[in-house]
Amino acid sequence: MIRINVFVEGQTEETFVRDVLAPYFVAQQIYLTPILAQTSTSQKGGITSYGKVKYQITRLCRQDPSAFVTTLIDYYGLPTNFPDYNEQQDNAANERVVKLEQAFANDIGQTNFIPNLLLHEFEALLFCQPEKFADWLDDNAPISALQTIKAQT
């Protein structure tokens, strides 16, 4: 059995991990738990500063060293105080994300931490080919809604 705490930046990512990824991986005895970023004592969701992210991830890693911790964080909107953020701005986008993940892992310094930054916003996935969701959904209403939004852009 493998346990993975997935630190997510928002409710969309939380729902994706809980409702899409977790049921799939449970068959392989991999148990995913989404952990929504906490921005303040009363607010959840969003990445407002690296210090808050580091504190929460370090705490997660230390709470249960036998579980892995990963992230589902969009590169877009990343705080500028993220490790090596300014140093990576001249690199190509893919290389920038890889280098930022390495700096992130080094700064957290926990062996059970595997960073994952998304070059493209997670929500963009929903609009690429909405019709592909028909394989998983019994109701076409969400697909129609996504297609309507996509047609307006």
N, C-alpha and C positions, 0 to 999 in steps of 0.2 A: 504494500500500500504506500502510495506517495501522496503527500499533502502539499498543496501550493496555495499560499495566500496571495491573491492578486490585488495589489494596491491600484485602485482606479481613480481617475480624476473626476468622474461625473456619473450621473444616474444612468445615462445611456450605456456607458461601459459596464456599469454594475449589472444592469439588466442583461446585457450580452453575455457576461461571464456566467451569471446565475442561470439564465434560461436557455442559452444556446451551448456554450462550451462545457459547463459542468455536467449536464446530462450525457453528453457524448463521451467525456473522459472517464466517467464513473465506471463504464464497462471495462476499461483498462485498469481499474483500481487506482485511478488518479483522481484525487478529490480537490476540486478548486473551490476556494471561498473568496468572493469579492470583498474587498475592504475599501469603503469609500473614503477618499481624502477628507480630512476634517480641517476646515479653514479657520474656525473659531469654536468656542464652546457651544455655540448654538447653530452654526452653519456647517453644512457638509457639501462637498463637491467643489471642484476648481482647485487650481494650483496657483497660490498667490505669492509664495516665497519658497526658496529652496530650503531655508532653515526649518520650516514647518514640515516639508517633505522628508528631509533627513531625519528629523526627530521621530516622525511616525514610522518610517521604514526601519530605522535602527531598533526602535522599540519592538516592532513586529518580529524582526530577526532574532532578537534576544529572548523574547517571550517563549518561543518554541524553536530552538535550534535544529530540531529534527524535521521541521517543515521548511520548504523553500518559500521564498518571497520573491515575487516579480512585480512588474509594473505594467500598466496599460495607460500610458501618458502620451498625449499628442505633443510632437515637437513644436508645432505652431502655438505660440503663446507661452512658451517656456520662460520662466523668470530669468532675467539677465544675470542673476547672481548664481546661476547653476554652474557647477564645476566646469571650467574650460569653455564656457559659453562664448565669451568674447574672442578667445583664441581660435575658435573654429569657424568664424564667420566667413573667411575667405575660401574655405574648402567647398567642394561639391556637396550637394545636399545629402546624398547617401553616406559619403565619408564623414560628414559633419555629425550625423546621427550615431554612427559607429563609434567615433571618437568621444562623443558626449556620453554614450553608454559606458565606455571604458572608464572615463573620468568619474562618472557616477558610481560605478562599482568600486573603484579605488577609494573614493571618499567615504562611502558607507563602510567598507572594510569588513564585511561579514561574509563568511564562506557560503552561507545559504541564500545569498542575494544574487539574483540574475536580472539586471535591468532590461527593460524593453520600452524604447521610445518609438512612437509611430510617426514616420515622416509625414504621412498624410492624415488629416483628422479622421478619427474613427467614423464620425457621422457621414463622411463622404462615401464610405463603403455602401451605405444604405441607398445612395442615389445612383450608383454606377449602372447597375442593371436590376432594377426593382423586380422585374419579372422572374428572376432567378429564385426569389423567395417562394414562388408557387410550389416548389418541391417540398417545402417544410410547413407551409401554412394551409389550414383547411378553409380559411376565409380569405377571399381576394380583396376585401375592403382596404386593408393596410397597403397592399400593393398599388391599388388604384390611387390611394392618397399620396403615396410616394411619387408615382408617375405624374400626378397633377402638379405637385410641387416642382418636380424636375422640369416639367414643360414650361413653367413660369420663369425659369432662370435663363 
